[in-house]
Amino acid sequence: MSPEIWPGLVRLYWRLALIPLVWIPVVVLYGGRVMYAATLLYWLSLPVAYILGRVTGMGRLAVSLHLGVALFTALMSLVAPPEAVVTGLSGEDWRLGVMAFFTVGAYAFAAFAGWPGLWLALAYVLLAPWPQEETRFLVAAGGLLASIAGLSVAAMIRRLQALQSLIQSEALTDPLTGLANRRSLEREFPRLQALAAREGLSLVLSLWDLDDLKAVNDREGHKAGDAHLVRFARVLREEAREGDALYRVGGDEFVGLHLGLRDGASLEARVHARFPSVSVGFSQVEGKELVQALEAADGLMYRKKGR
């Protein structure tokens, strides 16, 4: 499951919101003026909320708005005289069905809207003009329990998203240097390449190789070698421009993606001034696959080493 769970739940809601279509024949045959008004309000608010969510990108808020309307329509049917709601059916049986609809709606409302959804659902119940007080408290108790359950689901989703985001972050990050890793480079390369083409900018790939890492490891141990890598990563991060994407792609290899870079020699000079034992090659990315860009930068880097 994607770390973005809510968009999937929003899509599911818009499908489930069509289920009351099965009640349309019952409404037509037995509905009173209140039921007609409640049904009309429910269905008119559905496309409005859906379009609002698509236009603004705030799908969760759009669902919350429609759920608020749905709960209001349920209350319209519950507080009205039975003869104004249905004709030819038992008013009590119908009210039990609407109460069940309200309880399920309160659960979903709290899940999507959070605490504001819980308080609004309770306000609906407590402020409505109930003909019988016992009904008010019965619906309030059921709505409160359903809302608490909905809040619990929302909290569980937040924890799940946080855990999935952490797992994804760790999967795309080099634990030693804190830079992104090769998997991240493979994912972001086509996105940055498309961005460069769209904006009419150059995209330059830099490939950095630490010349003396093996010697440091042999002479001082791997702990010192790790410190050497961390120091270079810090230097590269500080000397690169804001917005440059940096990656550690191997034991002693680092890659940079530089959007709109015009002077790679300047970056090379700044890094060498602080960390002399590193070699670098640059490659224009336009029209190249990632492997081709890496090979071009690697070839230039080794020609520099040969000189």
Residue frames relative to the residue before (quaternion, step in Angstrom):
aa qw qx qy qz dx dy dz
M 1.0000 0.0000 0.0000 0.0000 0.00 0.00 0.00
S 0.5096 -0.6620 0.4625 0.2968 3.54 -0.98 0.88
P 0.5852 -0.5626 0.4371 0.3873 3.57 -1.17 0.52
E 0.6711 0.4301 -0.2993 0.5245 3.59 1.15 -0.49
I 0.0864 -0.8418 0.5327 0.0074 3.56 0.18 1.32
W 0.6314 0.5951 -0.3432 0.3598 3.57 0.92 -0.87
P 0.6266 0.5314 -0.3784 0.4264 3.68 0.85 -0.71
G 0.6432 0.5127 -0.3271 0.4653 3.58 1.03 -0.72
L 0.6589 0.4958 -0.3074 0.4750 3.57 1.00 -0.80
V 0.6099 0.5410 -0.3517 0.4600 3.58 1.09 -0.67
R 0.6531 0.5014 -0.3169 0.4707 3.60 0.92 -0.87
L 0.6409 0.5187 -0.3221 0.4652 3.57 1.00 -0.81
Y 0.6397 0.5385 -0.3404 0.4301 3.59 0.94 -0.81
W 0.6638 0.5102 -0.3325 0.4342 3.59 0.84 -0.89
R 0.6300 0.5004 -0.3451 0.4833 3.59 1.13 -0.50
L 0.6838 0.4862 -0.2940 0.4578 3.58 0.86 -0.94
A 0.5995 0.5857 -0.3628 0.4075 3.59 1.11 -0.62
L 0.6272 0.5391 -0.3395 0.4480 3.60 1.24 -0.27
I 0.4565 0.7140 -0.4384 0.2994 3.59 1.24 -0.27
P 0.6341 0.5457 -0.3651 0.4084 3.69 0.89 -0.71
L 0.4197 0.6917 -0.4786 0.3410 3.60 1.24 0.01
V 0.6210 0.5671 -0.3515 0.4114 3.60 1.05 -0.71
W 0.6676 0.5007 -0.3057 0.4585 3.60 1.21 -0.41
I 0.4337 0.7248 -0.4560 0.2805 3.59 1.21 -0.18
P 0.6560 0.4954 -0.3463 0.4520 3.68 0.85 -0.79
V 0.6383 0.5202 -0.3342 0.4586 3.60 1.01 -0.77
V 0.6414 0.5192 -0.3225 0.4638 3.57 1.00 -0.86
V 0.6601 0.5143 -0.3118 0.4501 3.58 0.93 -0.89
L 0.7262 0.4549 -0.2457 0.4532 3.57 0.92 -0.92
Y 0.8427 0.2022 -0.0538 0.4960 3.56 0.87 -0.94
G 0.5160 0.6886 -0.4085 0.3043 3.61 1.19 -0.20
G 0.3180 -0.7092 0.5970 0.1988 3.51 -1.23 0.68
R 0.7670 -0.3823 0.2377 0.4572 3.55 -1.29 -0.04
V 0.6457 0.5126 -0.3342 0.4568 3.62 1.01 -0.72
M 0.6574 0.5029 -0.3142 0.4649 3.57 0.95 -0.86
Y 0.6201 0.5262 -0.3431 0.4700 3.59 1.02 -0.73
A 0.6732 0.4960 -0.2994 0.4595 3.60 0.89 -0.93
A 0.6594 0.5092 -0.3082 0.4593 3.60 0.95 -0.89
T 0.6600 0.5052 -0.3058 0.4644 3.57 0.97 -0.88
L 0.6507 0.5148 -0.3168 0.4595 3.57 0.95 -0.86
L 0.6565 0.5130 -0.3102 0.4579 3.58 0.95 -0.87
Y 0.6293 0.5393 -0.3320 0.4505 3.59 0.98 -0.84
W 0.7568 0.4139 -0.2333 0.4490 3.57 0.72 -1.06
L 0.6209 0.5218 -0.3579 0.4627 3.60 1.09 -0.49
S 0.6786 0.4945 -0.2963 0.4553 3.59 1.02 -0.75
L 0.5658 0.6321 -0.3856 0.3628 3.59 1.15 -0.54
P 0.7212 0.4019 -0.2893 0.4844 3.69 0.65 -0.88
V 0.5995 0.5599 -0.3704 0.4358 3.60 1.08 -0.66
A 0.6845 0.4713 -0.2843 0.4781 3.59 0.88 -0.96
Y 0.6414 0.5323 -0.3289 0.4439 3.60 0.98 -0.82
I 0.6740 0.4810 -0.2960 0.4761 3.59 0.88 -0.92
L 0.6147 0.5479 -0.3410 0.4535 3.58 1.02 -0.79
G 0.6682 0.4999 -0.2995 0.4625 3.57 0.94 -0.87
R 0.6712 0.4917 -0.3055 0.4630 3.60 0.97 -0.82
V 0.6843 0.4950 -0.2935 0.4479 3.58 0.93 -0.86
T 0.7690 0.3725 -0.1878 0.4844 3.58 0.87 -0.96
G 0.4012 -0.7097 0.4833 0.3190 3.59 1.17 -0.49
M 0.5837 0.5671 -0.3690 0.4489 3.59 1.29 0.14
G 0.0717 -0.8638 0.4985 0.0120 3.53 0.62 1.23
R 0.6493 0.5268 -0.3309 0.4375 3.57 0.95 -0.81
L 0.6504 0.4994 -0.3152 0.4777 3.58 0.99 -0.78
A 0.6376 0.5308 -0.3313 0.4494 3.59 0.98 -0.82
V 0.6405 0.5062 -0.3230 0.4788 3.59 0.99 -0.80
S 0.6361 0.5335 -0.3289 0.4501 3.58 0.97 -0.84
L 0.6430 0.5207 -0.3250 0.4581 3.59 0.97 -0.83
H 0.6841 0.4708 -0.3026 0.4678 3.58 0.89 -0.87
L 0.6296 0.5232 -0.3403 0.4627 3.58 1.01 -0.72
G 0.6146 0.5416 -0.3453 0.4580 3.59 1.05 -0.71
V 0.6532 0.4919 -0.3060 0.4876 3.57 1.00 -0.81
A 0.6420 0.5344 -0.3257 0.4428 3.59 0.96 -0.87
L 0.6508 0.4981 -0.3196 0.4756 3.60 0.96 -0.81
F 0.6348 0.5321 -0.3306 0.4523 3.57 1.01 -0.80
T 0.6563 0.4993 -0.3207 0.4660 3.61 0.96 -0.81
A 0.6181 0.5327 -0.3509 0.4593 3.60 1.06 -0.67
L 0.6619 0.5007 -0.3056 0.4666 3.58 0.97 -0.85
M 0.5764 0.5792 -0.3790 0.4342 3.59 1.06 -0.65
S 0.6995 0.4657 -0.2635 0.4736 3.54 0.98 -0.89
L 0.6735 0.5200 -0.3023 0.4296 3.59 1.05 -0.70
V 0.7509 0.4060 -0.2293 0.4677 3.59 0.94 -0.80
A 0.5825 0.5878 -0.3777 0.4154 3.59 1.21 -0.32
P 0.6083 -0.5245 0.4262 0.4161 3.62 -1.18 0.35
P 0.5922 -0.6180 0.3708 0.3604 3.61 -0.88 0.87
E 0.6655 0.5193 -0.3217 0.4289 3.62 0.95 -0.80
A 0.6445 0.5038 -0.3270 0.4732 3.60 1.25 -0.38
V 0.6593 0.5037 -0.2943 0.4744 3.57 1.29 -0.32
V 0.8038 -0.0307 0.0644 0.5906 3.57 0.74 -1.05
T 0.1492 -0.7539 0.6313 0.1044 3.51 -1.28 0.50
G 0.8023 0.2732 -0.2031 0.4904 3.56 -0.91 0.86
L 0.7069 0.3519 -0.2611 0.5552 3.62 1.26 0.10
S 0.6051 -0.5455 0.4310 0.3881 3.52 -1.26 0.41
G 0.4359 -0.7231 0.4763 0.2454 3.56 -0.66 1.12
E 0.6572 0.5216 -0.3201 0.4399 3.58 0.98 -0.80
D 0.6391 0.5140 -0.3329 0.4653 3.59 0.97 -0.81
W 0.6533 0.5116 -0.3147 0.4608 3.55 0.97 -0.86
R 0.6492 0.5266 -0.3161 0.4487 3.58 0.96 -0.86
L 0.6227 0.5325 -0.3500 0.4541 3.60 1.01 -0.71
G 0.6479 0.5132 -0.3165 0.4655 3.58 1.00 -0.77
V 0.6669 0.4881 -0.3035 0.4742 3.57 0.97 -0.84
M 0.6179 0.5358 -0.3427 0.4622 3.60 1.06 -0.71
A 0.6347 0.5100 -0.3288 0.4785 3.58 1.02 -0.77
F 0.6298 0.5262 -0.3254 0.4697 3.59 1.01 -0.81
F 0.6525 0.5101 -0.3153 0.4633 3.59 0.96 -0.86
T 0.6579 0.5189 -0.3195 0.4426 3.61 0.91 -0.86
V 0.6595 0.4841 -0.3054 0.4873 3.58 0.94 -0.87
G 0.6490 0.5216 -0.3172 0.4541 3.58 1.01 -0.79
A 0.6345 0.5220 -0.3321 0.4632 3.60 1.03 -0.77
Y 0.6110 0.5469 -0.3379 0.4619 3.58 1.07 -0.73
A 0.7061 0.4434 -0.2668 0.4834 3.59 0.80 -1.00
F 0.6186 0.5614 -0.3429 0.4295 3.59 1.02 -0.79
A 0.6788 0.4721 -0.2899 0.4820 3.60 0.90 -0.90
A 0.6340 0.5361 -0.3409 0.4410 3.60 1.03 -0.74
F 0.7394 0.4088 -0.2297 0.4831 3.59 0.90 -0.91
A 0.7843 0.3514 -0.1712 0.4817 3.59 0.90 -0.91
G 0.4253 -0.7158 0.4644 0.3019 3.62 1.22 -0.24
W 0.8328 -0.1927 0.1495 0.4969 3.55 -1.19 -0.60
P 0.6143 0.5309 -0.3815 0.4419 3.67 0.90 -0.63
G 0.6289 0.5337 -0.3376 0.4535 3.58 1.08 -0.69
L 0.6395 0.5218 -0.3283 0.4594 3.59 0.99 -0.81
W 0.7074 0.4624 -0.2799 0.4554 3.58 0.78 -1.00
L 0.6482 0.5084 -0.3351 0.4573 3.60 0.99 -0.71
A 0.6307 0.5266 -0.3362 0.4604 3.60 0.98 -0.78
L 0.6693 0.4799 -0.3019 0.4802 3.59 0.95 -0.85
A 0.6269 0.5322 -0.3418 0.4549 3.59 1.01 -0.74
Y 0.5823 0.5685 -0.3621 0.4545 3.57 1.05 -0.76
V 0.7207 0.4675 -0.2571 0.4426 3.54 0.75 -1.14
L 0.7269 0.4695 -0.2605 0.4282 3.57 0.79 -1.02
L 0.7328 0.4217 -0.2354 0.4793 3.58 1.09 -0.67
A 0.5224 0.6487 -0.4197 0.3607 3.61 1.19 -0.27
P 0.4803 -0.6838 0.4707 0.2831 3.61 -1.07 0.69
W 0.0610 -0.8403 0.5387 0.0085 3.58 0.39 1.23
P 0.4383 -0.6864 0.5051 0.2857 3.59 -0.99 0.75
Q 0.7780 0.1766 -0.0967 0.5952 3.60 1.18 -0.53
E 0.4699 -0.7069 0.4566 0.2666 3.58 -0.77 1.07
E 0.6316 0.5474 -0.3557 0.4182 3.58 0.97 -0.78
T 0.6194 0.5305 -0.3497 0.4611 3.59 1.08 -0.62
R 0.6053 0.5660 -0.3508 0.4361 3.57 1.02 -0.80
F 0.7379 0.4244 -0.2462 0.4635 3.57 0.75 -1.01
L 0.5902 0.5547 -0.3675 0.4570 3.58 1.15 -0.54
V 0.6860 0.4585 -0.2820 0.4896 3.59 0.89 -0.94
A 0.6330 0.5361 -0.3370 0.4453 3.60 1.03 -0.78
A 0.6565 0.5083 -0.3135 0.4608 3.58 0.96 -0.85
G 0.6738 0.4827 -0.2996 0.4725 3.57 0.91 -0.87
G 0.6642 0.5054 -0.3065 0.4576 3.58 0.97 -0.82
L 0.6355 0.5311 -0.3300 0.4530 3.57 1.06 -0.78
L 0.6654 0.4918 -0.3063 0.4707 3.59 0.89 -0.90
A 0.6581 0.5010 -0.3131 0.4668 3.58 0.96 -0.84
S 0.6535 0.5165 -0.3174 0.4532 3.59 0.99 -0.81
I 0.6277 0.5222 -0.3374 0.4684 3.60 1.00 -0.78
A 0.6382 0.5120 -0.3247 0.4745 3.58 1.01 -0.78
G 0.6489 0.5175 -0.3161 0.4596 3.59 1.02 -0.79
L 0.6344 0.5159 -0.3260 0.4744 3.57 1.03 -0.78
S 0.6310 0.5348 -0.3336 0.4522 3.58 1.04 -0.75
V 0.6367 0.5138 -0.3238 0.4751 3.57 1.03 -0.78
A 0.6484 0.5152 -0.3220 0.4588 3.60 0.95 -0.86
A 0.6540 0.5040 -0.3144 0.4685 3.59 0.98 -0.82
M 0.6394 0.5216 -0.3235 0.4632 3.58 1.01 -0.78
I 0.6435 0.5125 -0.3213 0.4691 3.60 1.02 -0.79
R 0.6291 0.5272 -0.3396 0.4593 3.60 0.99 -0.78
R 0.6693 0.4848 -0.3104 0.4698 3.59 0.90 -0.86
L 0.6449 0.5198 -0.3230 0.4578 3.57 0.99 -0.80
Q 0.6492 0.5073 -0.3186 0.4687 3.59 0.98 -0.82
A 0.6421 0.5165 -0.3283 0.4617 3.58 0.97 -0.83
L 0.6615 0.5007 -0.3100 0.4645 3.58 0.95 -0.84
Q 0.6725 0.4876 -0.3029 0.4672 3.59 0.92 -0.86
S 0.6259 0.5253 -0.3392 0.4661 3.59 1.04 -0.71
L 0.6423 0.5186 -0.3199 0.4650 3.57 1.02 -0.81
I 0.6556 0.5068 -0.3107 0.4656 3.58 0.93 -0.90
Q 0.6622 0.5019 -0.3043 0.4659 3.57 0.96 -0.87
S 0.6431 0.5247 -0.3218 0.4555 3.56 0.99 -0.85
E 0.6723 0.4894 -0.2993 0.4679 3.57 0.93 -0.88
A 0.6473 0.5252 -0.3230 0.4482 3.58 1.06 -0.69
L 0.7490 0.3809 -0.2009 0.5035 3.60 1.17 -0.55
T 0.6805 0.4739 -0.2705 0.4891 3.60 1.28 0.07
D 0.4143 -0.6680 0.5590 0.2638 3.54 -1.09 0.78
P 0.3948 -0.7668 0.4436 0.2436 3.63 -0.46 1.11
L 0.6491 0.5380 -0.3367 0.4194 3.63 1.06 -0.59
T 0.8121 0.2853 -0.1290 0.4924 3.58 0.72 -1.06
G 0.4327 -0.6999 0.4641 0.3279 3.58 1.18 -0.45
L 0.5222 0.6106 -0.4279 0.4140 3.59 1.26 0.04
A 0.6069 -0.5166 0.4376 0.4163 3.55 -1.28 0.21
N 0.3921 -0.7338 0.5076 0.2240 3.58 -1.16 0.57
R 0.7593 -0.3900 0.2511 0.4563 3.57 -1.29 -0.04
R 0.6112 0.5490 -0.3609 0.4413 3.59 1.00 -0.72
S 0.6438 0.5066 -0.3163 0.4783 3.56 1.02 -0.78
L 0.6192 0.5424 -0.3366 0.4573 3.59 1.02 -0.80
E 0.6717 0.5008 -0.3007 0.4556 3.58 0.90 -0.89
R 0.6690 0.4901 -0.3000 0.4715 3.59 1.09 -0.65
E 0.7538 0.4203 -0.2210 0.4542 3.58 0.92 -0.90
F 0.5126 0.6744 -0.4163 0.3303 3.61 1.16 -0.49
P 0.7164 0.4248 -0.2992 0.4655 3.67 0.67 -0.89
R 0.6143 0.5484 -0.3585 0.4397 3.61 1.06 -0.63
L 0.6917 0.4565 -0.2780 0.4857 3.59 0.92 -0.90
Q 0.6086 0.5472 -0.3480 0.4572 3.56 1.10 -0.67
A 0.6646 0.4844 -0.2977 0.4848 3.59 0.98 -0.85
L 0.6279 0.5324 -0.3340 0.4591 3.59 1.03 -0.75
A 0.6492 0.5165 -0.3184 0.4586 3.58 0.94 -0.85
A 0.6611 0.4984 -0.3103 0.4672 3.57 0.96 -0.85
R 0.6680 0.5140 -0.3022 0.4453 3.57 0.97 -0.85
E 0.7455 0.3958 -0.2110 0.4931 3.58 1.00 -0.85
G 0.4429 -0.7070 0.4491 0.3197 3.59 1.25 -0.12
L 0.4956 0.6458 -0.4272 0.3935 3.59 1.10 0.69
S 0.5073 -0.6070 0.5042 0.3464 3.53 -1.27 0.37
L 0.1422 -0.7409 0.6447 0.1233 3.54 -1.28 0.43
V 0.1009 -0.8096 0.5782 -0.0036 3.55 -0.60 1.21
L 0.2156 -0.7478 0.6156 0.1238 3.53 -1.04 0.88
S 0.1121 -0.7715 0.6224 0.0699 3.57 -0.94 0.89
L 0.1337 -0.7738 0.6165 0.0573 3.55 -1.04 0.86
W 0.1141 -0.8148 0.5684 -0.0023 3.54 -0.59 1.26
D 0.0640 -0.7950 0.6033 0.0010 3.55 -0.98 0.91
L 0.3452 -0.7333 0.5476 0.2080 3.60 -0.74 1.06
D 0.3785 -0.7804 0.4583 0.1940 3.57 -0.56 1.18
D 0.8166 0.3049 -0.1163 0.4761 3.57 0.98 -0.77
L 0.3032 0.7821 -0.5092 0.1929 3.62 1.15 0.37
K 0.6547 0.5120 -0.3293 0.4481 3.60 0.90 -0.85
A 0.6468 0.5176 -0.3241 0.4568 3.57 0.99 -0.82
V 0.6409 0.5118 -0.3247 0.4710 3.59 0.99 -0.80
N 0.6483 0.5156 -0.3194 0.4603 3.58 0.94 -0.84
D 0.6874 0.4853 -0.2851 0.4590 3.58 0.91 -0.94
R 0.7272 0.4594 -0.2417 0.4491 3.54 0.95 -0.90
E 0.8358 0.2110 -0.0593 0.5035 3.58 0.85 -1.00
G 0.5920 -0.5795 0.3715 0.4192 3.60 1.22 -0.15
H 0.6553 -0.5595 0.3555 0.3623 3.54 -1.26 0.48
K 0.5740 0.5745 -0.3922 0.4321 3.60 1.10 -0.49
A 0.6590 0.4806 -0.2983 0.4957 3.56 1.01 -0.81
G 0.6201 0.5398 -0.3368 0.4589 3.58 1.08 -0.71
D 0.6382 0.5137 -0.3252 0.4722 3.58 1.00 -0.80
A 0.6424 0.5147 -0.3213 0.4682 3.60 0.99 -0.81
H 0.6050 0.5565 -0.3306 0.4637 3.57 1.13 -0.74
L 0.6646 0.4992 -0.2921 0.4730 3.58 0.96 -0.90
V 0.6565 0.5118 -0.3089 0.4600 3.55 0.94 -0.89
R 0.6430 0.5215 -0.3291 0.4542 3.58 0.99 -0.82
F 0.6634 0.4888 -0.3232 0.4653 3.59 0.91 -0.82
A 0.6285 0.5360 -0.3419 0.4481 3.60 0.96 -0.81
R 0.6491 0.5086 -0.3177 0.4680 3.57 1.00 -0.77
V 0.6454 0.5143 -0.3200 0.4653 3.59 0.96 -0.85
L 0.6677 0.5027 -0.3044 0.4569 3.57 0.89 -0.94
R 0.6520 0.5194 -0.3131 0.4550 3.58 0.96 -0.84
E 0.7007 0.4767 -0.2698 0.4571 3.57 0.95 -0.88
E 0.7264 0.4315 -0.2499 0.4729 3.59 1.03 -0.70
A 0.5701 0.5776 -0.3934 0.4320 3.58 1.16 -0.38
R 0.5570 -0.6066 0.4451 0.3517 3.57 -1.20 0.45
E 0.5990 -0.5346 0.4401 0.4022 3.54 -1.23 0.40
G 0.7618 0.3291 -0.2643 0.4915 3.56 -0.82 1.01
D 0.5231 0.6061 -0.4299 0.4173 3.60 1.23 -0.20
A 0.3024 -0.7434 0.5711 0.1726 3.57 -1.01 0.83
L 0.0964 -0.8215 0.5619 -0.0080 3.58 -0.70 1.12
Y 0.0651 -0.8097 0.5823 -0.0323 3.54 -1.00 0.91
R 0.2295 -0.6896 0.6552 0.2063 3.53 -1.28 0.46
V 0.1051 -0.8540 0.5096 -0.0028 3.56 -0.47 1.23
G 0.7979 0.1028 -0.0713 0.5897 3.59 1.23 -0.05
G 0.7733 -0.3481 0.2337 0.4756 3.54 -1.26 -0.12
D 0.8188 0.0480 -0.0030 0.5720 3.59 0.87 -0.93
E 0.5807 0.5873 -0.3614 0.4328 3.58 1.21 0.44
F 0.0724 -0.7756 0.6270 -0.0002 3.51 -1.08 0.92
V 0.1785 -0.7733 0.6031 0.0799 3.55 -1.16 0.68
G 0.0987 -0.7626 0.6345 0.0784 3.52 -1.18 0.68
L 0.1643 -0.7345 0.6465 0.1247 3.56 -1.18 0.66
H 0.0796 -0.8355 0.5416 -0.0482 3.53 -0.48 1.29
L 0.2080 -0.7982 0.5575 0.0931 3.56 -0.34 1.28
G 0.8456 0.1091 -0.1088 0.5111 3.56 -0.77 1.09
L 0.3611 0.7373 -0.5013 0.2731 3.63 1.17 0.38
R 0.1699 -0.8029 0.5670 0.0703 3.57 -0.85 1.01
D 0.8016 0.2249 -0.0820 0.5478 3.57 1.06 -0.73
G 0.1275 -0.8127 0.5670 0.0432 3.56 0.07 1.30
A 0.5872 0.5912 -0.3708 0.4102 3.58 1.12 -0.60
S 0.6298 0.5346 -0.3365 0.4521 3.57 1.05 -0.69
L 0.6473 0.4964 -0.3136 0.4860 3.57 0.98 -0.83
E 0.6396 0.5283 -0.3222 0.4561 3.58 0.96 -0.86
A 0.6707 0.5029 -0.3042 0.4524 3.59 0.91 -0.88
R 0.6589 0.5118 -0.3178 0.4504 3.58 0.95 -0.82
V 0.6628 0.4875 -0.3089 0.4771 3.57 0.98 -0.82
H 0.6606 0.5139 -0.3126 0.4491 3.61 0.91 -0.88
A 0.6045 0.5716 -0.3607 0.4216 3.58 1.06 -0.66
R 0.7586 0.3484 -0.1899 0.5168 3.56 1.09 -0.64
F 0.7874 0.1304 -0.0492 0.6005 3.58 1.18 -0.52
P 0.1575 -0.8613 0.4745 0.0904 3.61 0.33 1.22
S 0.7137 0.4914 -0.2700 0.4198 3.60 0.98 -0.79
V 0.5478 0.5618 -0.4343 0.4423 3.56 0.69 1.12
S 0.2068 -0.7530 0.6120 0.1250 3.54 -1.14 0.73
V 0.0874 -0.8063 0.5847 0.0192 3.57 -1.13 0.65
G 0.0755 -0.7537 0.6499 0.0619 3.49 -1.26 0.61
F 0.2325 -0.7752 0.5753 0.1182 3.56 -1.09 0.77
S 0.0413 -0.7928 0.6080 0.0092 3.56 -1.16 0.65
Q 0.3989 -0.6712 0.5683 0.2595 3.56 -1.02 0.82
V 0.3720 -0.7817 0.4675 0.1789 3.55 -0.72 1.09
E 0.5008 0.7027 -0.4242 0.2748 3.59 1.10 -0.61
G 0.8474 0.1321 -0.1317 0.4970 3.55 -0.83 1.11
K 0.6427 0.5224 -0.3297 0.4531 3.62 1.21 0.03
E 0.4405 -0.6017 0.5880 0.3133 3.50 -1.32 0.44
L 0.6803 -0.4905 0.3418 0.4240 3.56 -1.25 0.36
V 0.6572 0.5132 -0.3198 0.4499 3.59 0.88 -0.92
Q 0.6556 0.5092 -0.3156 0.4597 3.59 0.96 -0.81
A 0.6515 0.5082 -0.3184 0.4646 3.59 0.96 -0.82
L 0.6474 0.5101 -0.3148 0.4707 3.58 1.00 -0.80
E 0.6571 0.5066 -0.3160 0.4601 3.58 0.94 -0.85
A 0.6462 0.5163 -0.3254 0.4582 3.60 0.97 -0.80
A 0.6699 0.4811 -0.2981 0.4805 3.59 0.93 -0.88
D 0.6406 0.5310 -0.3195 0.4535 3.56 1.02 -0.82
G 0.6511 0.5173 -0.3194 0.4544 3.57 0.97 -0.84
L 0.6606 0.4954 -0.3099 0.4713 3.59 0.94 -0.85
M 0.6360 0.5350 -0.3337 0.4448 3.58 0.98 -0.81
Y 0.7121 0.4457 -0.2763 0.4668 3.61 0.85 -0.85
R 0.5886 0.5276 -0.3870 0.4748 3.59 1.15 -0.38
K 0.6125 0.5258 -0.3478 0.4769 3.58 1.09 -0.67
K 0.6521 0.5106 -0.3201 0.4600 3.60 0.94 -0.87
G 0.6486 0.5234 -0.3317 0.4421 3.59 0.99 -0.76
R 0.6621 0.4894 -0.3232 0.4665 3.56 1.06 -0.66
